[in-house]
């Protein structure tokens, strides 16, 4: 099951790298798709863990439909 988050404070390549690394560390092997232009992060897996991981990395994910 995919979870999609709007991450408005993700605004550069460094942000993308930080979020991707944090999610891959917390959720090894789980596919992560990041659309910087639309500020979207899509994660296959535990939505709660993904949101917590991004918050701990310094970002504010908002669940998106």
Secondary structure, DSSP 4 states (H G I P E B T S, - for coil): -EEEEE-TT--SHHHHHHHHHHHHHHSTT--EEEETTTTEEEEES-HHHHHHHHHHTT---EE--
